[in-house]
Amino acid sequence: MPTEEGVVLKRIDDKGLALVKTVRSTACDHCTAKHACSTQDAVTEMEVEAVNTAQASPGDRVQISMASRTLLGAAFLLYVLPILAMAIGAALGDHLGKRMGLDSTLSSIILALTAFAVVFYLIRMYANRKACRNAYRPKITRILARQAEPSP
């Protein structure tokens, strides 16, 4: 289970979330999707919405984590499924093009792009539904250090 440390910036109590500022780790340096993240190369800090299971308060230093299964599932949805859809669409387009007397290359391209677009749309709908239930959000697993209370 990948974990990171960060500081809670604010609580989003109506959703049970917290905004956590984390420092981009060395794991990000080796990730092939680092440029697709919402960070820029020069930025070393990221803000992440995490499920506040530990009831952390602003200023608390916390540990956030996400289940490996969740990460692998998301990677499959985003990378493997669209490519599979394109391959199946291309093969189906080639087969149908030959059977219907059409240009098999053109029908292959059209069906591959159509399959990609349909699967991408379905993934987007699925992800939006999961986002409402916090399925793909990291969770605050523990509080490492509490924010010191100001003395009166």
N, C-alpha and C positions, 0 to 999 in steps of 0.2 A: 504494500500500500504506500504510494508516494506521499510524502509529507513535506510541508514547508512551514516556516515560522513567519509570523507577521504581527502587526499592531492593529488593533481595532480602531478604526477612525470614527465610525458611528454605528448605532444600532438602527435597524429598520424593523421596529417591533411589530408593525401590522402584518409583516410577512414572515417573521421569525428569522430574519437574516441579519447579518452584520457586514459592513464594508470593511475589508481588511487590506492593509497595505503590506505587500510582501516585496522582498528583494529578489530579483531574477536570479535563480540559482544556476549552478554549473550544469544541471540537467538540461536547462534551456539551451545551453551552448551546443549540445550534441543533438538536439531535437531537429528533425527535418522540417517541421512545421513552424519553427520559431518565427519566420517572417509572416506567417498567416495570423499570428497572435495579435492581440490589440496593443502590442507594444512596438516601439520603434527601436532600431539598433542602439541608439544613443541612450535610451531610457533603461535604467537599471531597476526601477521600482514599478510595480504593477498594483492596481487596485482590483480586488476580487470580491464578489458577493458570495458569502459562505453561509450555510445554515448554522445558526447560532445555538447548537445543542448544549454548549457549556454555559450559556447565559453570560457571555463575556460583555464587559462594558467598554466604552471608549477609553483608549489608553492602555488597555490590557495587552500584554504580549501573549500570543496564542499559537497553538499548533493547528494547522489545517491539513486535512488529508482527503483523498478521494480513493475509493476502492479501485484496485487494478482492473477488476472485471468491468467496471463502468468505463474506464479509459479505453480498454480494449474494444468494448462494444461500440463506443463512439468512433473509434478509429475505423472499425469495420464499416459502420454506417457511412462515414464520410469518404473513405478511400476505396474500399473493396467493392461495396455494393454498386456504386455508379459504374465502375469499370466492368463488373460482371454484366450489368444491364446493357452497357454498350456492346459488349462482345456477343451477347445473346441477340440483341437487336440487329447487329451486323450479319450474323449467321442467318437469322430468320429473313432479313431483307435480301440476302444473296439467294437463298432458297426460293423465296416467293418471286423474286425478280425473274429467275430462270423459268419457273413454272408458268408465270403470266406473260412471258415474252417481253419483259421490260429489261432495261439496262440494269444488270445485277449490281454493278458498282454503285450506281446512283441510288437504287432502292436500298442497298446495304447502308450507305451513308445516311440516308433519310431515316431509316428505322433505328440505326444506332443513336443518332442525335435525339430522336423522339423518345426512345427508351431512357436515355440519360436524363432528359428533361422531366419525364414523368417520375422517374425514381428520385431525382433531386427534389421535386415538388413534394412527393410523399415523405421523404426524409425530413424536409422542412416542417411539414405538418406534424409529424411524429415528434420532432424535437421541441416544437412549441408546446405541444401537449405535455411532454415530460418536464419542460422548464417550469410549468405551472405547479408541478408537484415536487420540484427541487430534486429530481432524479439525477441530473447531471451537474449539480453544484457541489463544490467541496464542502466538507463539514468541519466546524471547529471542534476538535476532539478533546482538547484540554487547554487550560489556562496555565501558561508558564510563569507569568508574573503579573500581579495585579497592579493597576495604576495606584500610586500612592495618593491617599486622601490629603487634600490641602489642609494644613493646620489652621485653626481659627485665630 
